[in-house]
Amino acid sequence: MPKYLITGSYNAEGVKGLMAEGGTERKKQAYSIVESLGGKVESFYYAFGSDDLYSFVDFPDVASAIAAAGTISSSGRVSAKLTPLITAEEMDAGAAKSKTTKWRAPGA
C-alpha cells in the first residue's frame, strides 16, 4: 500500500477540543478514519512546533488518502497536510524514466 505522512495543525478551537478530550481519544479518532478507508496507521505522534501531529499511514489508494485528509481538514479545527512518501526503488524507477524524457528548460 502507498505510504503517506500526515501532519496536522490545530487552530484554537481544535486545541480546546484536544485538551478537553485528551490525546488518546483524538488518536483513536485518527485510527478510526484511516481504518474506515481501508488504511493502516503505522505511527501517530503529537509534537511542539509548526505542526501539532505527525502520523505515518498506509492507504490502499490515493482517493482514500485524499478522503482522510479532506475530512479531517473540513472540520475547520485542524488542518491536515498529506505528503506521499516514495521508496528508494520508486525513486530509482523515476530516475530511470527521466533519462528518456524530452523537455526543454524555459529560455534554453
KEKE-3310 file (N, C-alpha, C; in steps of 0.2 Angstrom, whole numbers, plus 5000, padded with zeros to 4 digits):
npx = (5004:5002:5012:5010:5014:5005:5003:4997:4989:4982:4969:4964:4951:4952:4963:4957:4947:4956:4962:4951:4946:4958:4973:4973:4960:4959:4968:4963:4952:4959:4964:4953:4947:4956:4957:4944:4944:4951:4964:4980:4987:5003:5011:5009:5010:5011:5017:5028:5029:5028:5019:5007:5004:5010:5009:5012:5005:4997:4988:4975:4974:4976:4964:4958:4967:4966:4953:4953:4962:4955:4943:4947:4952:4941:4934:4937:4944:4956:4970:4975:4989:4994:5007:5014:5024:5040:5048:5065:5066:5056:5060:5072:5066:5059:5070:5076:5066:5067:5078:5074:5066:5060:5063:5063:5071:5064:5068:5080)
npy = (4994:5011:5024:5037:5053:5061:5077:5088:5103:5111:5123:5136:5132:5119:5115:5117:5107:5096:5097:5096:5083:5074:5067:5053:5050:5058:5052:5039:5043:5046:5034:5028:5034:5032:5018:5015:5018:5009:5009:5009:5014:5017:5024:5037:5053:5067:5084:5098:5114:5120:5111:5101:5087:5071:5058:5042:5033:5020:5019:5011:5017:5033:5040:5037:5042:5055:5057:5055:5066:5077:5076:5077:5090:5097:5099:5111:5113:5108:5107:5097:5090:5081:5071:5061:5047:5041:5027:5020:5012:5016:5029:5026:5020:5031:5039:5032:5033:5046:5048:5046:5055:5069:5086:5104:5117:5132:5146:5140)
npz = (5000:4996:5005:5017:5024:5036:5042:5055:5060:5074:5076:5087:5092:5090:5098:5110:5110:5109:5122:5130:5127:5127:5122:5119:5115:5104:5096:5094:5086:5074:5070:5068:5057:5047:5046:5043:5029:5024:5027:5036:5051:5055:5064:5076:5082:5094:5093:5097:5089:5072:5067:5074:5075:5069:5058:5051:5038:5029:5014:5004:4991:4982:4982:4994:5003:5001:5004:5018:5023:5018:5025:5038:5038:5034:5045:5051:5062:5063:5052:5040:5032:5018:5013:5000:5002:4996:4990:4990:4979:4971:4968:4961:4949:4944:4941:4931:4921:4919:4911:4898:4895:4886:4887:4887:4895:4902:4892:4887)
capx = (5000:5006:5013:5009:5015:5000:5004:4991:4990:4976:4968:4962:4946:4955:4967:4952:4944:4961:4963:4945:4946:4964:4977:4972:4954:4960:4972:4958:4948:4963:4965:4946:4946:4961:4955:4937:4945:4955:4971:4983:4991:5010:5013:5005:5014:5010:5023:5028:5032:5024:5014:5005:5004:5013:5007:5014:4999:4996:4981:4975:4974:4976:4957:4957:4971:4963:4946:4955:4965:4949:4938:4950:4953:4934:4931:4939:4948:4963:4972:4979:4993:4996:5013:5016:5031:5042:5053:5071:5065:5052:5065:5076:5061:5058:5076:5077:5062:5069:5084:5071:5061:5062:5060:5067:5070:5062:5073:5086)
capy = (5000:5018:5026:5044:5057:5066:5082:5092:5109:5113:5130:5137:5128:5112:5114:5117:5101:5091:5097:5093:5075:5071:5064:5046:5050:5060:5046:5034:5045:5046:5027:5026:5037:5028:5011:5015:5019:5003:5010:5007:5018:5014:5028:5043:5057:5074:5087:5105:5117:5122:5105:5098:5080:5068:5051:5038:5029:5017:5019:5007:5021:5040:5043:5036:5046:5062:5057:5056:5072:5081:5075:5080:5097:5101:5101:5118:5114:5105:5107:5091:5090:5074:5070:5055:5045:5037:5022:5021:5008:5020:5034:5023:5019:5038:5042:5028:5036:5053:5048:5045:5061:5075:5093:5110:5122:5139:5151:5137)
capz = (5000:4997:5012:5017:5030:5038:5048:5056:5065:5077:5077:5094:5094:5089:5104:5116:5110:5111:5129:5134:5126:5128:5116:5117:5112:5097:5092:5092:5080:5069:5068:5065:5050:5042:5046:5039:5022:5022:5028:5042:5055:5057:5070:5077:5087:5095:5093:5098:5083:5067:5066:5081:5075:5064:5058:5045:5037:5023:5011:4998:4985:4983:4984:5001:5007:5000:5008:5025:5024:5017:5030:5044:5037:5033:5052:5052:5068:5061:5045:5038:5026:5015:5009:4998:5003:4990:4992:4986:4972:4966:4966:4955:4943:4941:4939:4925:4916:4917:4906:4892:4895:4882:4889:4886:4901:4900:4890:4885)
cpx = (5004:5006:5013:5011:5009:5003:4998:4993:4983:4975:4966:4957:4948:4959:4962:4949:4949:4962:4957:4945:4952:4967:4975:4965:4955:4964:4967:4954:4952:4964:4958:4945:4950:4959:4948:4938:4950:4962:4974:4988:4998:5012:5009:5008:5011:5017:5022:5031:5027:5018:5013:5004:5007:5011:5009:5008:5000:4989:4981:4976:4974:4969:4956:4961:4968:4956:4948:4957:4959:4944:4940:4950:4946:4931:4932:4943:4955:4964:4977:4983:4995:5002:5014:5023:5034:5048:5059:5070:5061:5056:5069:5072:5060:5064:5078:5073:5064:5074:5081:5066:5064:5059:5065:5066:5068:5068:5080:5086)
cpy = (5006:5021:5034:5047:5062:5070:5086:5098:5111:5121:5131:5133:5121:5110:5113:5110:5095:5091:5095:5085:5071:5068:5057:5046:5052:5055:5041:5036:5045:5039:5025:5028:5033:5021:5010:5016:5014:5004:5008:5012:5015:5018:5035:5047:5064:5077:5095:5108:5119:5117:5102:5090:5077:5061:5048:5033:5026:5017:5015:5011:5029:5043:5042:5040:5053:5062:5058:5063:5078:5081:5078:5088:5101:5102:5108:5119:5111:5105:5102:5092:5083:5074:5063:5053:5040:5033:5023:5017:5013:5026:5032:5022:5026:5041:5038:5031:5043:5054:5048:5051:5067:5081:5098:5115:5128:5143:5147:5135)
cpz = (5000:5004:5012:5024:5031:5043:5049:5061:5067:5077:5085:5096:5094:5096:5110:5116:5112:5119:5133:5133:5127:5122:5114:5113:5104:5093:5090:5086:5074:5066:5065:5058:5045:5041:5042:5032:5020:5023:5035:5045:5057:5063:5070:5083:5088:5095:5095:5091:5078:5066:5073:5081:5069:5064:5051:5044:5030:5021:5005:4991:4987:4985:4991:5005:5006:5004:5016:5027:5023:5022:5036:5043:5036:5040:5054:5059:5068:5054:5044:5032:5024:5011:5007:4999:4998:4992:4988:4979:4968:4964:4960:4949:4940:4938:4932:4920:4914:4912:4899:4890:4891:4885:4889:4892:4898:4898:4887:4877)
residu = (MET:PRO:LYS:TYR:LEU:ILE:THR:GLY:SER:TYR:ASN:ALA:GLU:GLY:VAL:LYS:GLY:LEU:MET:ALA:GLU:GLY:GLY:THR:GLU:ARG:LYS:LYS:GLN:ALA:TYR:SER:ILE:VAL:GLU:SER:LEU:GLY:GLY:LYS:VAL:GLU:SER:PHE:TYR:TYR:ALA:PHE:GLY:SER:ASP:ASP:LEU:TYR:SER:PHE:VAL:ASP:PHE:PRO:ASP:VAL:ALA:SER:ALA:ILE:ALA:ALA:ALA:GLY:THR:ILE:SER:SER:SER:GLY:ARG:VAL:SER:ALA:LYS:LEU:THR:PRO:LEU:ILE:THR:ALA:GLU:GLU:MET:ASP:ALA:GLY:ALA:ALA:LYS:SER:LYS:THR:THR:LYS:TRP:ARG:ALA:PRO:GLY:ALA)
# end
